[in-house]
Amino acid sequence: MYDYLNGKLVFKAPTHVILDVGGIGYHIHISLTTFAFIKEQENCKLYISFQVREDAHTLYGFASEAERQLFNHLISVSGIGPNTGRMILSSITPEEIQSAIINGQVAIIQKIKGIGPKTAQRVILELQDKLKKEGADTLLPLSSNRLSVPEEALTALVMLGFAKPQAEKVLNTITLTEPDLTVEALIKSALKKL
């Protein structure tokens, strides 16, 4: 329902913020990783995960799209709710979590408060293949510069569900012969070959 909210930080705490967007104050739960990123800012953009339960509608905000994606993966695991997902992202960095899951390091995940050995194994079992498919560099911070045309096209193709290595190979082939394509033209061309 919400992709992101961009506005003025009216209140900041390590666990939540109040973000004023067009005169409406949104109470958004955040991880410590996001808090560290936004604590010096007056205005910010948070990528939102909107969680609905019988008794609550809750917004969870993240400084990066990659952190939100990892949060959504974590809460898809049976036994991990949004608060536990946020606790995981607050305990160690998203990059460390992803690395631990991909490499099957149960001990690292088990050290997180509220995660027992069975849950740690379940996280690895259910997410290892998904995260491997997305690629180990999914969580690398994007530079503040705009993405190049091939990088934008690759991001779009991965979001459409194509495997990153396969999409990269096709895009490299296309850009060698036609280096001046727009993002849209490059994606259309790649879709014909994938």
Protein Blocks (a to p, Z undefined) as FASTA:
>chain_A
ZZbdcdddfbdcfkbccddeehiacdddddfklmmmmmmpmbdcddddddddfkbccddd
dfbfklmmmmmmmmmpghiafklmmmmmmmpcfklmmmmmmnopaklmmmpghiafklmm
mmmmmmmmmmmmnopklmpccdfbdcdfklmmmmmmmmnopafklmmmmmmmmmmmmmmb
cfklmmmmmmmmZZ
